[in-house]
């Protein structure tokens, strides 16, 4: 397998590249996990988030949107003291808000998967980039 230049200096990035990046995903639990992790990543490197992934899993009830949707100010205060995650109040609040929206989408569409994949007609888009710096999987 060809690897993108961005992953070759880190085992965690190579594992992510080889097993998860650009792999079609249809599991609501994993889709929610990536939604939360992507929100946490804003302004940071993806490696920073991957290094903290297990901490996020622990801190956010194994990425259970039903549990997270019920978080209170007390939970936010606890999370703000958790050195294992990105302790940004806005990102924590966004996680809670996103869990509620995620559940609303599941209720309306049956699954988040059904909702999100409709935008690409339920098919992966396979681009044919000319440079490995853009999209390296073949």
C-alpha positions as CSV (number, residue, x, y, z in Angstrom):
1,X,0.0,0.0,0.0
2,X,1.2,3.5,-0.8
3,X,1.3,5.8,2.2
4,X,0.8,9.5,2.2
5,X,3.8,11.6,3.3
6,X,1.8,12.9,6.3
7,X,1.8,9.6,8.1
8,X,5.2,8.0,7.6
9,X,6.9,9.4,10.8
10,X,4.4,8.0,13.3
11,X,3.1,4.6,14.1
12,X,-0.3,5.9,15.3
13,X,-0.6,7.9,12.0
14,X,0.4,5.0,9.9
15,X,-2.1,2.7,11.6
16,X,-4.8,5.4,11.1
17,X,-3.8,5.8,7.5
18,X,-3.8,2.1,6.8
19,X,-7.0,1.0,8.7
20,X,-9.3,4.0,8.9
21,X,-8.4,7.0,6.7
22,X,-10.5,7.1,3.5
23,X,-12.3,3.8,4.4
24,X,-16.0,3.9,3.9
25,X,-17.8,3.8,7.3
26,X,-21.4,2.8,8.0
27,X,-21.4,2.3,11.7
28,X,-23.3,5.0,13.6
29,X,-21.2,4.5,16.7
30,X,-17.9,5.0,14.8
31,X,-19.4,7.9,12.8
32,X,-20.3,9.6,16.0
33,X,-16.8,9.0,17.4
34,X,-15.2,10.7,14.3
35,X,-17.7,13.6,14.5
36,X,-16.5,14.2,18.1
37,X,-12.8,13.7,17.4
38,X,-13.0,16.0,14.3
39,X,-14.6,18.7,16.4
40,X,-11.8,18.4,19.0
41,X,-9.2,18.5,16.3
42,X,-10.1,22.0,15.0
43,X,-6.9,24.1,15.2
44,X,-4.8,21.1,16.2
45,X,-3.0,18.2,14.5
46,X,-4.8,15.0,13.9
47,X,-1.9,13.2,15.6
48,X,-2.7,15.2,18.8
49,X,-6.2,13.9,18.7
50,X,-5.3,10.3,17.9
51,X,-2.8,10.4,20.8
52,X,-5.7,11.4,23.1
53,X,-8.3,9.1,21.5
54,X,-8.5,6.6,24.3
55,X,-8.8,9.4,26.8
56,X,-11.7,10.8,24.8
57,X,-13.3,7.4,24.8
58,X,-13.0,7.2,28.6
59,X,-14.0,10.8,29.2
60,X,-17.0,10.8,26.9
61,X,-18.7,7.5,28.0
62,X,-17.3,5.4,25.1
63,X,-18.7,7.9,22.6
64,X,-22.3,7.2,23.7
65,X,-24.4,10.0,22.3
66,X,-27.4,9.2,24.6
67,X,-25.2,9.6,27.7
68,X,-23.4,12.6,26.4
69,X,-26.6,14.4,25.4
70,X,-27.5,14.4,29.1
71,X,-24.3,16.0,30.3
72,X,-24.8,18.9,32.7
73,X,-22.6,21.8,33.8
74,X,-21.2,19.5,36.5
75,X,-20.0,17.2,33.7
76,X,-18.5,20.1,31.8
77,X,-16.6,21.2,34.9
78,X,-15.2,17.7,35.3
79,X,-14.2,17.5,31.7
80,X,-12.5,20.8,31.9
81,X,-10.2,19.3,34.5
82,X,-9.4,16.2,32.5
83,X,-5.8,16.6,31.2
84,X,-6.3,13.6,28.9
85,X,-8.5,15.6,26.5
86,X,-8.5,19.0,24.9
87,X,-9.8,21.2,27.7
88,X,-11.6,23.7,25.7
89,X,-15.0,24.8,27.0
90,X,-16.5,25.5,23.6
91,X,-15.3,22.1,22.1
92,X,-16.8,20.3,25.1
93,X,-20.1,22.1,24.8
94,X,-20.0,21.4,21.0
95,X,-19.6,17.7,21.8
96,X,-22.8,17.8,23.9
97,X,-24.7,19.8,21.4
98,X,-23.6,17.5,18.5
99,X,-24.7,14.5,20.5
100,X,-28.2,15.9,20.7
101,X,-28.2,16.8,17.0
102,X,-26.9,13.3,16.2
103,X,-29.7,11.7,18.1
104,X,-32.2,14.0,16.3
105,X,-30.9,12.9,13.0
106,X,-31.1,9.2,14.0
107,X,-34.7,9.7,15.0
108,X,-35.6,11.4,11.8
109,X,-33.6,9.2,9.3
110,X,-33.4,5.9,11.2
111,X,-29.6,6.1,11.3
112,X,-26.9,8.8,11.0
113,X,-25.4,6.6,8.3
114,X,-28.4,6.9,6.1
115,X,-28.5,10.7,6.6
116,X,-24.8,11.3,5.8
117,X,-24.4,8.9,2.9
118,X,-27.4,10.4,1.1
119,X,-25.2,13.3,0.1
120,X,-23.1,11.1,-2.1
121,X,-25.9,8.9,-3.3
122,X,-24.8,6.1,-0.9
123,X,-21.6,5.6,-2.8
124,X,-17.9,6.4,-2.1
125,X,-16.4,9.1,-4.3
126,X,-13.2,7.8,-5.8
127,X,-11.0,10.7,-6.9
128,X,-8.1,10.1,-9.1
129,X,-5.5,12.6,-7.8
130,X,-2.3,13.1,-9.7
131,X,-0.2,13.8,-6.6
132,X,0.2,11.7,-3.4
133,X,0.1,14.9,-1.4
134,X,-3.7,15.2,-2.0
135,X,-5.2,11.7,-1.9
136,X,-2.7,8.9,-1.8
137,X,-4.7,5.7,-1.6
138,X,-5.1,3.9,-4.9
